[in-house]
Structure formats: C-alpha cells, structure tokens
Amino acid sequence: MNILITGSTGLVGAALGARVAASGHRVVPLRRRAGGDPSEATWNPEAGRLHLPTSPPLDAVVHLAGETIAQRWTAAAKTRIRTSRVDATRLLSQALADLTSPPRVIVGASATGFYGDRGDEVLDEQSGPGRGFLAEVCQAWEAAADPARQRGIRVVHLRLGIVLAAHGGALPRMLPPFRLGLGGRLGSGRQYWSWIALEDVLDVVEWALRDDNARGVLNAVAPETATNADWTTALARALRRPAFLPVPAFVVRGVLGEMGREALLASARVRPARLLDAGFAFRFPALAPALNHLLRRGR
C-alpha cells in the first residue's frame, strides 16, 4: 500500500512509518514545506495550502499531525491547537475527497479529551461529548473529516489516551521527580487517566487500515482503567522509589492554568469497547506491566 502519514516525525508517526515500511508498504510523509519536488506531498495548513502527488495513487492516510497540548493554554496556543487539528483536517479531507482516485481509508487521531471531565462514569464510544476546550476541539476535529466521509472514504477516528513509550511522549517527562523520590499524586488522585502503550497504538492503526469493518470512532485506550493515584503507585514501584509528595490541585491550576485543569485534573474513565468486541488483543492491557516493560527498555 501507499500510505500518506501526517505528523510523520512525531512519536506515533515515526514509529508507524518505520513499522509499515518494514512490512513492505510505501510511506508518503506529508511535509511542511513549499514548492520543491512535485512528487512530494507538502502542505502549509495555516496558509490553506496542500499538494498531493497523484501518481502512484494513495491507498490509505494516517492523519496524526497536531500542535502539542502540553503547554500553557494562552489564547495564541489555543488557536494553534485548534487550527492544527480542525482546519488542517478539513483541508486534508477536502483535498483527498477531490482526488480522482481517493484513498479507501483515513485513520485519524482524536483524543479521549472528547469526553471531558466525567468522574467515575465508564465511557465507551456511545458516550456523548463532555464540556471544555478539549472536548470542543475533539468534536470539531472529528467533524472536519466530513468531506472525506461524504466522498465515500472510510474514516476511523482514534480517541487516543496518554501514549506510553520508552523514549518520547508523556512518560519520560514524568520520570525525573519520581526518580528523585519526589513523585506524588496530582490533586485528589481520584481522576482517571486513560492510556495506551505505543506498540498497541501501532497495532490498532494497522488493524484499522486493513479491516473494512473498522469505521467511525474507536477508543484507543488500554482495557485497564487507572486513576492518577494508581499511576503514582505503579510508577514508584517500577522505579523502586517512594512517592509521597502530592501536588495540590490549586498548585496544578496555578502553574498550568486551564491545561492543568482539563488535561491533568479531569477524569475520563474510557473503555475500548469496540476494540474488545472485535477481539483485538492488547499487548499491554494493564498499567504496571506496561510501565515495567517500558522502563526496562528505556535504560
């Protein structure tokens, strides 16, 4: 297959590109540059420009690009976050829909932020959206693929939890205080953090690319739900360090503002119902074994 990947230099995109290339597929990275070789796929989403080569035709698209949410959400940052997801997805979807020979499938990133702060409620793909900036962005992000859907392209939205990897992503940023014995829960620690190991993300993407029954929303999270307190305990045990210095919620909100409230203190107890119903086999269904494996790899 010829597979176009956006966000091909990011954590998931780089790993996915390496894996599918090793399987014999042709990876077409969508690069942020202007002009150049007409055989390359290039774009500038902010300027509304996108160039897609028409030969050979694309078989599939994996859309992973997006501004990081791991920053303080100033007005400018929120604009970048929304534009890089909603406007970029609409631009890409319309361009793919306009092709004479469009790809048969688009697998695009979304996020469990769709569900907002829902406490202990168990959430599956049938659950409605929550409130807040992330929930609103995720709703618009998924809706921006409508031009592709209307063209008859199979569209899959992966509502990703925290992606765990030995190198890159959230886990390495969590480690320094825990290694110093200064780790602890955030706020009450009762908020659920949905997560998934990088290897499982890649498996989900590959499954979604090849299975014609995969369409619509998939919760790309591990089966075991874990609170922030569970995370604190599991990470401390994996590192063999104490973790008894909680960070009060008001400190998280004071330092990180809206981002801290919605991304770190909010609770989303998300279940991968459709993947489980389809018989998908997770490599890392539970948090503690996943952390132990990844920390061994990261040494």
N, C-alpha and C positions, 0 to 999 in steps of 0.2 A: 504494500500500500504506500501511497504518497500521503504523508501526514504533515499538515501545517501545524506548527506549535507556536503560540504566542507565550511570552514570558519564558522563553526557552533558556534563559540564563539564571532563572530563579531556582529555588530549592527543588520544587517538584518538576519544573520544566527540564532542568539539566539532567536529572536522574531519569526522567521518562525518555528524553531524547536518546540517551545512551542505551537504555534498555531496548527500545523499539529498533534502533539502528543495529544493535547486536542480533536482533531477530530477523534481520534482512529487509526491514522496511526503509523507505527513503524519508528522511526528516527534512522538512522545509521550514526553517526558522523564519518567523516574521520579525524583521529587524527594524529598529528605529533609525532610519537614515533616509536621505532624499536622493533621488536620481540613481546613478550608478548602473549596474548591470540590469537590463530589463528582465532577465531570467530570475532575478532575486525577488522575494516577497518583502516589501518595505512599507512602512506606514509612519504617520505622524498624527496620532488621534486628536491631539489638541487643535491641530490645523484642519482636521477633517480630511486628511489625505491618506490614501491607501492604494498600493499597487500589488496586484496578484498576477503572477505568471499564469498563462492559460495552457501551457504545454510543458510537461505532461499534466493532465487534469488532476485535481486533488481528490483523493478518496475520503479523507477524514480531516477534521480540525479539532485540535485540543486547545482551548482558549483559557489561559492561566494568568494573563497579564493583569496587573493592578497595583496601584500605589499601596505601600505598606500601611496598615492601621496602627502599627507600633510606634506611635509618635503622639505628641500632644495635639489635640484637635483644634487648632486655630481655625479661623474662618477660611484662610487660604488652604490649609491642609485638608479640610472637609471638602472644599471644591475639587482639589486634586484627587481625593479618594473617590468621589462620586464620578467625576469626569473620566477617570481611568478605568472605571468599571462600566458605568451606564452608557456614556457617549461612545466609548471605544467598542463596546459590544454591539451597539446599534450600527455603528459604522461597518464593523466587520460582517455582521449578519446581513446587512443590506447588500454589501459587495458580493458576498457568497451567493445570495439569492439572485443577483443579477447575472451570474455566470451562465454561459450556455450549457455547460456541464458542471453543475454544482456538486459538492461533496455529498455523500449519502448521510453523514452523521457529523454533528458537532457535540463534543463533550466539553462543557464549560464549568469553570469554578463558580461556586457561590459560597455561602458560609452559614454556619449554624446561628450566626447573628440574626438571621431571618426571624427567629423565634422570640427574640428579645429576652427580658428577664422574667422567667416563669416559675421560679421557686422549685418545688419538688415535683411539679407536673411532668409526667412522662410524655415526651413529644415524639411523634412519628411524622411521616410525610403527609399525613392527612391533617395535621395540626395547623391552625391558622397562624398568620404573622403576629409578631409582637409589636411593641412600640419603641421608638427611639431612632436615633440616626442610623445605626447599623441595620436595623430591621427595614427601615425605609429604603436604604441603599440596596439591600439584597432584593427586595421586591422589584424595584426598578431595574436592577441588574438582570434578573431573570426575564422580566417582560421585554427587555431590549432585544432579546433573541427572536421576537415575533416575526420579523421579516423572513428569517430562515424557516421558521415553522410553517408560515403561510406558503412558502415555496415547496413544501413537502420534504424538507430536510429533517431527519430525525435529530431531535435536540435532547440532550441529557444535561441536567443541572446537578452538580455535585455540591451538596451543602456540607462543606468541609469543617471539621473540628480543628483543634490545635494539631498541627502535623509535627510528629516527633521524629527527629533524625539525629544521628550521632554528630554530624557536622552541619551546622546551619539551622535556621529556624529558631523556634522558641526555646528548646531545651538547653543549648549552650548558654543562653542569656540567663537561665535560671540557676546555673551551677555555681557561680562564684560565691554568693553568700552561703549556700549550703556547704560548700567545701570548707569554708571558714568556721562552720558551726553556727552561723548567724541566720539560718533559714527559719521560716515560720509561716503559719497560715496568713492569708490576707483577709482582713475583716473578720467575720464570724467563722470563715472556713466552711460554711454550710453550702456555699454556692457550687453548683455542678459545673465542671469544665469538661466538655465533650472533646475527645481526642481521637487520633488515629496515627498509627505508625506509617512512615513514608513507604515502606515496602507494600503495605496494604493499599495505600493510595494508588500506587502504580498498578497493582493487581486490579483494583476497581476500574481504573481508566481503561486498561486493556480489555477487561470484560465488557465494559460499556461500548467500546469501539466495535467489538465483534458480534455482540448479541443483539439481534434486531428487535428483541422484545424489551430492551432497555430504552426507556424514553421518559421524559418528564423529570421529576425530582427524585434524587437518591440521597439519603442521609449517609454521607461518607464519614462515619464515626465507628469506633470500636464498640462491640456489644456491651462491655463492662462500663457502666457509668461510674464516675468518681468525683467526689467533692474536692474542693481545694484542700481540705484537711487530709483527705485520702492521699492526694498528691504529695503533700508535705511529708506525711509518714513514709510513703513509698520511696520518695527521693532521698530522704535522710537515711533510710535503711540501706538503700542501694549504695550510698556513699559511705556508710558506716560513720555517720556524723550525727550529733544532736541537732534538734530543730525546735527550739523553744522560745523564739523571739517573734511573736506575732506582730504584724503590721496593722495598726488600727485602720478601720475604713476611712476615717476622716483624713488620715495621712495619705492614703492612696488617692482619695478625691482631691486633696490639696495639691499633691505633686503632679498628678496626671490628669486632673480635671474630668471632663466628660468621657475621655477614653478609658480612664481607670474605672469609672462607674459602670460603663457598658461592656467593656472587654474583660475586666478582672473581677469585679464585684457582682456582676449579673450572673444569674443561674439559668443554664439551659441543659436539661436532662434529656438528651436526644438519643433515640433508639434507631438503629439501622434496619427498620422493619422490612423494607423491600429487599434489601440485600440478603437478610436472613431467610425471608420467604423464598428467595430464588436459590437458596442453598449455597450462597457464597461462603467460602471457607477463609476465615481470617487467620493470618499467620500469628498475629499478636492480639488476641481478644481481651487480654487482661493487662492492667497498667503495670503492676510490679514486675512481671516477667519481661515486659517490653522495655522498661527502664533498665533493668539489669543487663539485658542484651545490648542495648544501645550504649550504655556506659562502658561496657567491656570493649565494644568496637571503637569508642572514642578515645581510648587510652593510647 
